[in-house]
Amino acid sequence: MKVEVRQFGSKVSCDTAVYGLFEGEQPQGELRKADAEFNGAVSSVLKAGEFSGKSLQLSLLHTPPNSGTAFQR
């Protein structure tokens, strides 16, 4: 498995993209852009209380078909 850490836009080709969001924060920058491309999936998970950014918490979102992103998760 190859792991690379760098800042990129949602058009990068990869298997999985990882975004950080800490407790009490709202999506900004690339995560906000990704949320728009995922038809509000990030905002929906936050609003439903399924993810809050607590320590060691994670959430896996699959990108919707035809979202224009080059990654699936």
FIKOLZA-1660 file (N, C-alpha, C; in steps of 0.1 Angstrom, whole numbers, plus 5000, padded with zeros to 4 digits):
% residues 73
   i   px   py   pz ch aa at
   1 5009 4988 5000  A  M  N
   1 5000 5000 5000  A  M CA
   1 5009 5012 5000  A  M  C
   2 5006 5022 4992  A  K  N
   2 5013 5034 4991  A  K CA
   2 5005 5045 4997  A  K  C
   3 5010 5052 5007  A  V  N
   3 5003 5064 5013  A  V CA
   3 5011 5076 5010  A  V  C
   4 5004 5086 5006  A  E  N
   4 5010 5099 5003  A  E CA
   4 5002 5110 5010  A  E  C
   5 5008 5119 5016  A  V  N
   5 5001 5130 5023  A  V CA
   5 5005 5143 5015  A  V  C
   6 4994 5150 5010  A  R  N
   6 4996 5162 5003  A  R CA
   6 4983 5169 5002  A  R  C
   7 4984 5182 4999  A  Q  N
   7 4971 5190 4997  A  Q CA
   7 4968 5189 4982  A  Q  C
   8 4955 5187 4979  A  F  N
   8 4951 5185 4965  A  F CA
   8 4937 5189 4964  A  F  C
   9 4932 5191 4952  A  G  N
   9 4918 5193 4949  A  G CA
   9 4911 5180 4946  A  G  C
  10 4898 5180 4944  A  S  N
  10 4890 5168 4943  A  S CA
  10 4892 5161 4929  A  S  C
  11 4900 5167 4920  A  K  N
  11 4902 5161 4907  A  K CA
  11 4914 5152 4907  A  K  C
  12 4921 5149 4918  A  V  N
  12 4932 5140 4918  A  V CA
  12 4928 5126 4917  A  V  C
  13 4936 5118 4910  A  S  N
  13 4932 5104 4908  A  S CA
  13 4938 5095 4920  A  S  C
  14 4929 5089 4928  A  C  N
  14 4934 5081 4939  A  C CA
  14 4922 5072 4943  A  C  C
  15 4925 5062 4951  A  D  N
  15 4915 5053 4956  A  D CA
  15 4906 5059 4967  A  D  C
  16 4913 5066 4976  A  T  N
  16 4906 5072 4988  A  T CA
  16 4912 5085 4991  A  T  C
  17 4903 5095 4994  A  A  N
  17 4908 5108 4998  A  A CA
  17 4904 5110 5013  A  A  C
  18 4913 5116 5020  A  V  N
  18 4911 5117 5035  A  V CA
  18 4911 5132 5038  A  V  C
  19 4900 5137 5045  A  Y  N
  19 4899 5150 5049  A  Y CA
  19 4898 5151 5064  A  Y  C
  20 4904 5161 5071  A  G  N
  20 4903 5162 5085  A  G CA
  20 4893 5172 5089  A  G  C
  21 4886 5169 5100  A  L  N
  21 4876 5179 5105  A  L CA
  21 4876 5176 5120  A  L  C
  22 4880 5186 5128  A  F  N
  22 4880 5184 5143  A  F CA
  22 4867 5189 5149  A  F  C
  23 4865 5184 5161  A  E  N
  23 4853 5187 5168  A  E CA
  23 4851 5202 5170  A  E  C
  24 4839 5207 5167  A  G  N
  24 4835 5221 5168  A  G CA
  24 4838 5229 5155  A  G  C
  25 4845 5223 5145  A  E  N
  25 4848 5230 5133  A  E CA
  25 4837 5227 5123  A  E  C
  26 4836 5236 5113  A  Q  N
  26 4828 5234 5101  A  Q CA
  26 4836 5232 5089  A  Q  C
  27 4831 5225 5079  A  P  N
  27 4839 5222 5067  A  P CA
  27 4844 5235 5060  A  P  C
  28 4857 5235 5057  A  Q  N
  28 4863 5247 5050  A  Q CA
  28 4871 5242 5039  A  Q  C
  29 4875 5251 5030  A  G  N
  29 4885 5248 5020  A  G CA
  29 4881 5236 5011  A  G  C
  30 4890 5227 5009  A  E  N
  30 4888 5215 5001  A  E CA
  30 4877 5206 5005  A  E  C
  31 4874 5205 5019  A  L  N
  31 4863 5197 5024  A  L CA
  31 4850 5204 5020  A  L  C
  32 4849 5217 5020  A  R  N
  32 4837 5224 5016  A  R CA
  32 4834 5221 5001  A  R  C
  33 4845 5222 4993  A  K  N
  33 4844 5219 4979  A  K CA
  33 4839 5205 4977  A  K  C
  34 4845 5196 4984  A  A  N
  34 4841 5182 4982  A  A CA
  34 4827 5180 4986  A  A  C
  35 4822 5186 4997  A  D  N
  35 4808 5185 5002  A  D CA
  35 4799 5189 4990  A  D  C
  36 4802 5200 4984  A  A  N
  36 4794 5205 4973  A  A CA
  36 4794 5194 4961  A  A  C
  37 4805 5189 4958  A  E  N
  37 4806 5179 4948  A  E CA
  37 4799 5166 4951  A  E  C
  38 4798 5163 4964  A  F  N
  38 4792 5151 4969  A  F CA
  38 4777 5153 4972  A  F  C
  39 4772 5164 4967  A  N  N
  39 4758 5168 4969  A  N CA
  39 4754 5169 4984  A  N  C
  40 4763 5175 4992  A  G  N
  40 4760 5178 5006  A  G CA
  40 4761 5166 5015  A  G  C
  41 4768 5155 5011  A  A  N
  41 4769 5143 5019  A  A CA
  41 4776 5146 5032  A  A  C
  42 4787 5154 5032  A  V  N
  42 4794 5157 5044  A  V CA
  42 4785 5165 5054  A  V  C
  43 4778 5175 5049  A  S  N
  43 4769 5183 5057  A  S CA
  43 4758 5175 5063  A  S  C
  44 4753 5165 5055  A  S  N
  44 4743 5157 5059  A  S CA
  44 4747 5148 5071  A  S  C
  45 4759 5142 5070  A  V  N
  45 4764 5134 5081  A  V CA
  45 4766 5142 5094  A  V  C
  46 4771 5154 5092  A  L  N
  46 4773 5163 5104  A  L CA
  46 4760 5167 5110  A  L  C
  47 4750 5171 5102  A  K  N
  47 4737 5175 5107  A  K CA
  47 4730 5164 5114  A  K  C
  48 4731 5152 5109  A  A  N
  48 4725 5140 5115  A  A CA
  48 4732 5136 5128  A  A  C
  49 4743 5141 5131  A  G  N
  49 4750 5137 5143  A  G CA
  49 4758 5124 5142  A  G  C
  50 4760 5119 5129  A  E  N
  50 4767 5107 5127  A  E CA
  50 4782 5109 5128  A  E  C
  51 4786 5121 5127  A  F  N
  51 4801 5124 5128  A  F CA
  51 4802 5138 5135  A  F  C
  52 4811 5139 5145  A  S  N
  52 4812 5152 5152  A  S CA
  52 4827 5156 5153  A  S  C
  53 4836 5148 5148  A  G  N
  53 4850 5152 5149  A  G CA
  53 4858 5148 5162  A  G  C
  54 4851 5140 5170  A  K  N
  54 4858 5136 5183  A  K CA
  54 4870 5128 5180  A  K  C
  55 4879 5127 5189  A  S  N
  55 4892 5120 5188  A  S CA
  55 4889 5105 5184  A  S  C
  56 4896 5101 5174  A  L  N
  56 4896 5087 5169  A  L CA
  56 4883 5084 5161  A  L  C
  57 4875 5094 5158  A  Q  N
  57 4862 5091 5151  A  Q CA
  57 4865 5093 5136  A  Q  C
  58 4858 5085 5128  A  L  N
  58 4860 5086 5113  A  L CA
  58 4846 5082 5107  A  L  C
  59 4845 5086 5095  A  S  N
  59 4833 5083 5087  A  S CA
  59 4838 5081 5072  A  S  C
  60 4833 5070 5066  A  L  N
  60 4836 5067 5053  A  L CA
  60 4824 5071 5044  A  L  C
  61 4827 5079 5034  A  L  N
  61 4816 5083 5025  A  L CA
  61 4820 5079 5011  A  L  C
  62 4811 5072 5004  A  H  N
  62 4814 5069 4990  A  H CA
  62 4809 5080 4981  A  H  C
  63 4816 5084 4971  A  T  N
  63 4812 5095 4963  A  T CA
  63 4801 5090 4954  A  T  C
  64 4791 5099 4952  A  P  N
  64 4780 5096 4943  A  P CA
  64 4784 5094 4929  A  P  C
  65 4777 5086 4921  A  P  N
  65 4780 5084 4907  A  P CA
  65 4780 5097 4900  A  P  C
  66 4789 5099 4890  A  N  N
  66 4789 5111 4882  A  N CA
  66 4792 5124 4890  A  N  C
  67 4799 5123 4902  A  S  N
  67 4802 5134 4910  A  S CA
  67 4813 5143 4904  A  S  C
  68 4821 5137 4895  A  G  N
  68 4832 5144 4889  A  G CA
  68 4845 5142 4896  A  G  C
  69 4845 5135 4907  A  T  N
  69 4857 5133 4914  A  T CA
  69 4864 5121 4908  A  T  C
  70 4877 5120 4911  A  A  N
  70 4885 5109 4905  A  A CA
  70 4888 5098 4916  A  A  C
  71 4880 5099 4927  A  F  N
  71 4882 5088 4937  A  F CA
  71 4868 5083 4941  A  F  C
  72 4868 5071 4947  A  Q  N
  72 4855 5065 4951  A  Q CA
  72 4851 5067 4965  A  Q  C
  73 4861 5069 4974  A  R  N
  73 4858 5070 4988  A  R CA
  73 4866 5082 4994  A  R  C
% end
